[in-house]
Amino acid sequence: MSTNKPKTPLGSRSLVAHGTPFSLLRLASIPAALRRKTDWSRVAMDPMVDSDTAETHWELSKDDSQTLLARLFPDKVIFGPISMGELFIKNQRNYYLMEQVFKNLVDKGLYNERERRWPGAPDLSATAATAREGPLADFFNSVIDCISDACRTGRPTRRWTADSSTRPLKGGDAVRKPDMSCWLAPGSEFDWRHLAAFAEVKNRGGKANEKSSYIETAGKASCLLYAQDGRHVALCFRILGSSIHLTIFDRGGSLSTCGYDINSEPRDFVRILIGVTSAPHEILGFDTSIAWEQQQRNGKTVGVKALNVRADDTELSIELDRVLFISDNLFGRGTTVWGGMIRGTQTKTREPVVVKDSWIDPLWKYTEGRILSILNAHRIEGVPTLVHEQQVKAPCLSAVANPPANHSTHFLRAGLSQFKTSPYYLRVLSRIITQPVGDLITDFSCLGELLVAFLDYVVAHKNAVEVAHILHRDISLFNLFLADVTRRNDHKESMEMAGLPEEARVELCERIAKLRRRGVLGDWGYAVPMAEHTATRSDAAQFSDATDPPTSPIEVSSQTTDEPVNCVYVVPVSSESAEPRLISVADLTGDHNIVLSMGPQSETKGDSRETIDMSPLHRTGTWSWMSAELVMAGPGQSVVHDPLHDLESLFYVLVGIYVLLDGPSKPKCDKELAQCFDKYFNTFEPSMLKTITIQSDITWRPFILHHISEYFQPAVDLLTRLRDALIVPLFFDDHGNIRRRQPFTHDMFIANIIDTLSHLGPDAWVPVGQENNDNSDYSSSGVKVEDEPTQSGVAKEVIIPPPVSTDESGFSPPSLMPLPPMLRRPTPHRLAAGPGFYSLDSGLALRDTAAEDLDRALPQKRRRSSSHGEFSTHPVPSSSSRGTQSNPVLRGRRGHSTGSILQRGAHNMGRK
């Protein structure tokens, strides 16, 4: 990328904050592993789906529908290549035309042109029988069979069934029953993971049915994408009476074609049906850079997903054998994380790695790989080590020859008339490969390991801020990991700083050294430099203590005239070797290939864009763990994320673990979780309830401490001291902003953890349940390698398994599979867990969430528990002044009641 300062593109639009929709949806919601059974009911989910999809769902005109179908399903794709079918005639096209195929359907009697109907189709009128799914599936298959016999394209013929209309598919925790299902290949199991597409059937059209069928379809599309790791697009039919609509969901939003009458518009119907039935996997949304393979391992057939990458002129082969995390959000980043083994094509050694795919906003200047390269250059311990970062390529549907281009949501929409006027999420697919592979912090084996891990997180966060000038900004329960180690800091310097006596230091260092796993602070996808500093491995030495950066991220103006705003670097799709140039998002076309500055070799000195990741208008994090100040600041309100916000989030996560579990591998029952954890840490919406409950002396003991099990009692004092120093000093100033009466620092957090660790008894260091530890998947011999890793850039703390030859491991050459392997997935923390939706501000338009949350914070008469474990919203006598003297956050100025401050806070969150 050129180092010259980019000029503002001529004719670019200066947008206030972001070129794609800005809303509370940008913050992650509750992870699927923690959600309640009631969260999956239609009553709960449908309003959230409606809220989540309304802004970015496109209802296409007839012209745009035709353009989209021609782009997705051209004749050369669905009727080619020519083989030895009934219509076989040698020609230069090597594919059949729609008119040839349709004439064959007429000749075979499947379609009656005079009567303009399909004789074999069921009656689709509004007065016909409602149980039409089975006959429709049979009719679809008869058309498919006729075309398959005529064309013989060589691709597997997909079939439709209606069995799923009466029983839910396997492979998904939520109970969902598509009316009709289209299977990827013969031999498919009755499972979401083998589904190519599905259809929802209504007996009539109309606006009401169009909307309800869309919401149902959106919910099942979420199930489909959640079940199929490595798939980015879901295609489905909505059949309303005799009309068929093709609806497509991707990470940018959704699109629906106009309705095509199955009888009177038969060619369009055939294009949609055969398109989904015979289109190659990349058109269906599968990432074809990930191959489906089956291997023979020690006499057993094992399905794996494999990909090849080129890093530093070295070809690397990666076998993905389990899913570590997959997002169930319809839109947003759609993150998928796999665990696997990597090996160089010229070597036989294998090492465990993590592969993470995310749909990121190209308006962000700092990718996760770039952030990790800065941290690694400064040798920050306790963070992932970057092995490789790249953009994932896919066929460019907007170009004539479909050349490979960097995967982006704008390609599907480019060329449609709504492209310049309708909102969507602009996203590009990024892939990073890191080490080590770890377990979630909730899999801790003993209390000592848990607290040492939190010490590791705080120290890593401190060093990232003070040494590398990087701020994490996304602390949550699912971003904290435990990983096997060989060498790590024993925190002796921190113990000296905390004033721990020498004898106690020696004893504590010995206990820490015996731990098999240590904390790794992961997921730096929302991190930013705390100043416009960048570093690579080669120039890390240029930093000195004399050039300290500002103590908060760069603040950018929301209005700009001289500098480029909402711009991305692009090259032509037809020429990736061209010099990247800067253009406005508003000027994107289907000929533009978006390029990101990625990894340790990225050049940023000439990139002067004011991007969303550096803007105080942009909040990041997860509602459940977000600091009070960030929760209270709504879209359009400037708030600068600082290190103290992350420390507050770390404290909330520690409290959450204490009330989520009764001990290692001992989750509380749903009834207990509903009384505490679900109220304060399972929320789809912004809520101050956790902060106020923790801060108030009236509620801290009965609502929090009372729910902490006996196992954690030796460390409960740590929570109390952190609460007193971090949460109790919070208050509202005269302008309604949250402030604190005294400072809180990393060192204070570290000193309190060390003091607690030094007083733990021997029992707190005894591992529990290690006999079922899953780390053996990556180091079956259990041998730790003390030598330097063979892979360049691998962190020293990573355990590298001993070299394994192909012969020793019992591998045979892989063969491709017609169906995706069903990789192992993590066990949910709650049996009710399942796919959900990106639903965070669904209720803000209907009620003042913050006000209701705060009103429910203190015990009131006539309250009762709802199915979600929260208080009901039935009217109760006002008690606005109750408890305000002991709760600084609730106190207002000049005698204002709690209600007035709550109302103001709620209005602030919704202010644009």
SULMO-V986406 format. One record per run of one state. SS is the DSSP state (hx for helix, st for strand, lp for the rest). FROM is the first residue (numbers start at 1). TO is the last residue. If there is no record, write none. Layout:
SS_FROM_TO + SS_FROM_TO
//
This chain:
lp_1_23 + hx_24_26 + lp_27_27 + st_28_28 + lp_29_31 + hx_32_34 + lp_35_36 + hx_37_40 + lp_41_41 + hx_42_54 + lp_55_56 + st_57_59 + lp_60_61 + hx_62_72 + lp_73_74 + hx_75_78 + lp_79_79 + st_80_80 + lp_81_94 + st_95_95 + lp_96_97 + hx_98_107 + lp_108_111 + st_112_112 + lp_113_116 + st_117_117 + lp_118_132 + hx_133_151 + lp_152_159 + st_160_161 + lp_162_162 + hx_163_165 + lp_166_169 + st_170_170 + lp_171_179 + st_180_183 + lp_184_190 + st_191_191 + hx_192_194 + st_195_202 + lp_203_206 + hx_207_227 + lp_228_230 + st_231_231 + lp_232_233 + st_234_240 + lp_241_242 + st_243_250 + lp_251_252 + st_253_256 + lp_257_259 + st_260_261 + lp_262_265 + hx_266_278 + lp_279_285 + st_286_286 + lp_287_290 + st_291_297 + lp_298_299 + st_300_311 + lp_312_313 + st_314_326 + lp_327_335 + st_336_344 + lp_345_350 + st_351_360 + lp_361_367 + hx_368_377 + lp_378_382 + st_383_383 + lp_384_384 + st_385_391 + lp_392_392 + st_393_395 + lp_396_403 + st_404_406 + lp_407_407 + st_408_408 + lp_409_409 + hx_410_413 + lp_414_427 + st_428_435 + lp_436_437 + st_438_440 + hx_441_443 + lp_444_446 + hx_447_466 + lp_467_469 + st_470_471 + lp_472_476 + hx_477_479 + st_480_484 + lp_485_491 + hx_492_497 + lp_498_501 + hx_502_513 + lp_514_516 + st_517_521 + lp_522_527 + st_528_529 + lp_530_539 + hx_540_542 + lp_543_564 + st_565_565 + lp_566_566 + st_567_572 + lp_573_580 + st_581_584 + hx_585_587 + lp_588_591 + st_592_594 + lp_595_609 + st_610_610 + lp_611_611 + hx_612_614 + lp_615_621 + st_622_622 + hx_623_625 + lp_626_627 + hx_628_632 + lp_633_642 + hx_643_660 + st_661_663 + lp_664_665 + st_666_667 + lp_668_669 + hx_670_675 + lp_676_676 + hx_677_681 + lp_682_688 + hx_689_695 + lp_696_696 + hx_697_707 + lp_708_709 + hx_710_726 + lp_727_729 + st_730_732 + lp_733_737 + st_738_740 + lp_741_745 + hx_746_758 + lp_759_761 + hx_762_765 + lp_766_769 + hx_770_772 + lp_773_773 + hx_774_777 + lp_778_814 + st_815_816 + lp_817_823 + st_824_825 + lp_826_848 + hx_849_855 + lp_856_864 + st_865_865 + lp_866_870 + st_871_871 + lp_872_897 + hx_898_910 + lp_911_912
//
